[in-house]
């Protein structure tokens, strides 16, 4: 009788990845095998509090019961038709998502980068058909230090050389201005401008929160210039900042909003472009598409996500626990933290470089049972699931204080 295969250890599994996986990531050395709520467990049974939540893809925690139930229920019925046919889940998903975001129409896609690429195509098509920009001359204004994905077109307007270097030639048609600078933005807009594409909060850059009035100014400038305001809410949206969308902090309604990450509930990749009928109405059959975009499984899970957000519970939790997070980080300023920025349950924490890099701090936190991730230099990001309890959050802040003190 053959003995069952011995389960491999974390170290063995990490070594096994080396020769067969492309080296496009540098993960922390933890191998997750199980997760529930705000907690994950590695293959040896060690538990960790997840303070990253899949870069906001897990806003509702790991394996939220309502989302898992929706997925299982749909798996027993239908998973994919392609958009060659209708399915019985897509209309309901689109109707509720449009209502939740205050928009007219929905273009379902899969990943965040696909949503951005789709938003770019929509903006250009709108510029030619509605605004009257001469063919192939449309421009889109973006912000420095942005992060919208890593496809070839998107890295064309990135200012992160790690993402750009070695991947040219680059796609033309973009103008880069400093973030949070309305004067520079106004100077960059002209008669060829199709859209201004920005993140209401710059996530990858270190959770950079713009000055009060910046988003209102962007809305006014784009309206006056007759171009679209496209807001990338892929990380900042769906409850993370204490509102359904981060633009709501200034009561701004963009022409187009890009969604992803949390829209799939941490179960399947789901993204969407939601926008006005004038903007999304320019698309016609054959001009854009996706085999999996709007598939029944994605629509069922996405609808369950929208149902959770319709109650307002998660937005309130993010706002209330965000105050706890801000209070805890304020106490650490001068005690290893040199500064931080936060909005809702989301923070970029700048650690004294003398203590360590962001990577080194993340590794020390991991050894203490907390999972977080660095971004640039000595900055770490904190974005726990919105289901985290106040006790768990305060415990994580206590562990961060302990690591910084050590």
N, C-alpha and C positions, 0 to 999 in steps of 0.2 A: 504494500500500500504506500503510495507516494505521500510524503510528509508535506503539509502546507508550506508554501513559501514564507520565509521570514520577512516580516515587515521591515522596510528600509528606514534607517534613521534620517533625521534632518540633514546631517552632514553628507550622508551617502546620496540622498536625493539631490542636494545642491550640486555635488560633484557630477552626478549623472546628467544634469542639464548642460554642463559646460561644452561637451563636444557636439551636441545636437540642436541646441537652441541658438538662434541669432542673438548676438550680444547687444541688443538695442535697449536693454534695461540693466540697472544695477540695483537689484532688490536688496532690502535688508535680509540678513541670513536667518529668516524664520520661515518654516514650511507649514502653512495653515492646512489643517485637515477637516476642521469642523467649525461652525460658527452659529451663534444665536444672539439676536439682539445687538448689544454693543460689544459682545465678547467673541473672541476667536480662540481656537485651541490648536496647538501644533501636533505633529505626529507622535511626539513623546508625551502628550497630555498636558503640557504647560499652557496656562491660560493668559491671555493678554487683553487689555482694554483697548479697543480700536478707536483711536483719536484721529483717524484719517477718513474713514468711511468711503473708501474708493474714490477719493477726490470729489465727494458729494454724490457719487452714484448710489451710495447706500444711505441716503438721507433717512430712510425709514428702518434702518438697522438691517442686520442679516436675517434673512428668512422671515420677514414679517408675516404673521399668520394669514392676514387677509390677502396678501399678494401671492403667497404660496398656494392658498386655496384657489384663487383665480387661475393660476397657471395650471394646477392639476386638473381643474374642471375643464379647461380648454384643451389640454393635452388629450383628454379622453374623447374629444369631438373633432377638432380640425386644427391643423397647425399652419398650413401654407396653401394658398391657391395661386400665388403671384397676382399681379394687378391685371392679368389678362381677364380675370373674372372678379365679380363682387364677392365680398364675404359678409356674414351677418353681424360682425363685430365692429367694422371700421366706421360706419356712419355714427354710431353711438359714441365711440371714442372721439371722433373729430368734433361732434357737436359739443360734447362736454368740455373738451380741451379749449375750444374756441371761446366758450362761455367763461371758463375759469380765467383765461388770460385777457378777456375783453377784446378779442379780435374776431374777424369775420370768417377766415378760411384757414385750413390746415393742409400742409404738405408733409406727409409722413415719410420719414427716412429711418436709418438704423443708428449710425454713430454721430457723435458730435461734429466730427470733421465733415461728414456728409451734409449735415445741416448747414454748416458754414459755406461749403462749396455751393449748395443749393441757393443759399441766400445771396451769394455773389452773382450767380446766374440770373436770379430773379431781378436783382437790382439793375444789372446791365440791360436785360430785356425791357424792363420798365423804362429805363433811360432812353432807349431807342424808339420804343413804341408810344410812350406817353409824353415824355419830356421833349423828345425831338432832337436828342444828341446825334450828331453825324455818326454813321456806321464805324464801329471799331475805335471810337475815340472816348468812350465812357471811362471815367476815373472813379475810384473809390478812395475816400480818405480814412486812414486807420491811425491808431495810436502806437507810439513807441512802447517797447516792453510788453507788447500784446502777447497773448497766447490764444490762438483759435484752432490749433491742430497742427499736424505735421505733413499734410499732403504737399505735393510740389507747388501748387498754386498758393497755398497758405504760407509756406515758408518763404515764398517770394516777398512777402511783406512783413516778415518777422525781423526783429533786431537782435535776436539771439543767434550768435554765430555758431553755436553748437548745433542748432537745428538747421542752419543754412549751409554751412561750409561743406563743399563737395557735392552739392545737389543742383547747381545751376545747369543750363541757363534758366533764368527766372521769368515768371509771367509778368508782363508789364501791366500798367493801368492802375497802380496804387500810389498814393501819396502818404507819407508818414509824418505825423506831427507829434509833439510832446503830449502826453496824457495830461488831463486836468488843466489845459491851457486853451481857453476859448478864443483868445486873440490869434494864436497860431492856427487854430482850426478855421476861423473865419477867413484868414488870409489864404488858406489852401483850397477853399471852395470856389469854384467858378462855374461857367456855363456847361462844362463837361461833366460835372460831378453827378454821379448817379446816386451815391449814398455815402453816409458816414457810418462806419462799422466800428463799434467799440464795446468793451466789456463795462457794464455799470460798476463793477468792482473787478480790478485786475487780480485774478487768482494766482496764476503761476508766478507773477512778478513779486508776490509776497503779500497778497491780500491788500492791495493798494486801494484805499477808499478815497474817492475824489472829494473836493470841497463841496459844501452845501451850495446848491445853485448850478453846479456844473452840468448835470443832466438836463435841468430845465433850460440852460443856455444852449446845449446841443440841440434840444428839441426846437427852440426858437430859431436858431441859425438855419437848421435844415428846412424848417417850414418857410422861412423868409427866402431862402435860396432856391426853393422848389426841388429839393432832393430828398431821398428817403433817410430816415433814421433807423438803422438796423442795430438792435441790441443783442449781443451774445450773452444769453443768460444760462448757458450750458452748465456752468459751475455755480453761478450766483442765484439761479432760479429755483422755484419749487420748494420754498420754505426756508432755505438756508439762512437768509439774512433777517428773518423775522417777518417777512412779507412773502406773498406768493412769488412776486418778482421783485428784484432789487430796485428797478426803476420806480416802484410804487413809493419808495421813501421820499420821492419828490413829486408824486402824483403825475408822472410822465407816462404817456402812451406812445410808444414807438410805432412806426409803420410796419415793422417786421421784427419779430422776436425769435431767436434761435434757442431751442431747448434740446436737452439730451440727458445723459447721465441718470439723474434720479427718476426720469420719466419711465425708465425700464425697471424700477424697483430693485435693482441689483440682481435681476433674474435673467433678463434678455436685453440686448442692446436696442433701445428705442430712442429716436430723435424726431424732431419735427420743426418745421418752419411754420410759424403762425403769423398771420398778418392781415392787413386790410384787403378788401376785395380788389381795390385798384392795383395793389402791388402783386398779389398772387394770381389775380385774374389774367395776367399776361401769358401764363403757361397754357400750351395746347398739347394735345396728344402727340407723343413722339419726341417732344423737345426735352423732356427730362423724365427720369424714372428710376425705379429700383425694384428688383425681383422680390426682395424681402420687405421692402418698406410698406408698412400698413398691414403686415400679415396678421392673421387672426389671433395667434398667440400673443404677439406684441400688442395688438389692440386690446385684448382682454386684460393683460397686465397693466397697460397704460390707463385703461379705464378705472381699474382698481386704485391706481396711484392718484388719479384725479379725485376719486371718491374720498380718499383719505384727506386730500387737501381742501376739499369743499367744506369740511367741518371747521376749518380754521385752527384746529387743535395743534397742528405741527408748527404753524406759523407762530402761534402764541408761545409754544415751548421754546422755539428758537430765540424769541425776543427775551423771555424770562431767564432762560439759562445763559443767554448771551450776556446779560447783566452780571451774572455770577462769574462768567469767564473773564469779563473785563475787570471786575473787581479783583479777582485773583491775580491777573497779570499786572495790574497796577501795583499790587503789593510786592511784586517781584522786580519792578524797575529799580535799578541800583543794587540789586542782589543777584547779578548775573544776566539780567535782561536790560538792554540799553534802550529799548523802545518796542512798541508793538502797534498794530492796527487791527481793528476788529469791526465787524458788522454782523449782528446776530450771533449765531453759534459758529463763528468762523474767524480765525485770527492768524496773522503773520507775526511771528515773534522773533525779534532781532536779539541774538545772544551775544554777549561780549566775546569778540574773537579770541581773546586771551584764554577763554575757557574751552573753546573748541569750535570746529566747523559745525554747520547744521547736520552734516552726516554723522559726525562723532557724537553729537548730542542725541541724535535719533537712535544710534546704536546703544548708548548708555540707557536711554529710556526703555528700549527693547529689553535690555537685561533686567530692568526693574518691572517688566510686565506691562509697559505702555507702548503702543505702536503709533508713531508719528512719522512725518517725512520732511526732509529738508527741501529747500528750493535753492536759492542762490546764496553763496557765501555762508554766513552763520545765521541764516534765517530758517526757522522751521514753521510748518503749517499745522494748525490745529483745526480740525473740522469733524468732530465726532458725530455719530448718528443723532438725529433729533430725538431719538427714543432714549438717549442716555439719561440717567437720573441725576439729580443734583448731588447726591452722595457720591456717585461714581465720578462726576465731573470734579468735585472738590478733591477727591482722592487723587485724580490724575494731576491736578495742579500741585498738590502736596508732593507727589513724586517728582514733578518737574523742579520744584524748589529744592528737593533733596539732591537731585542730580546736579543742579547748578552749584549748590553749596559744596558738593564733593569735589 
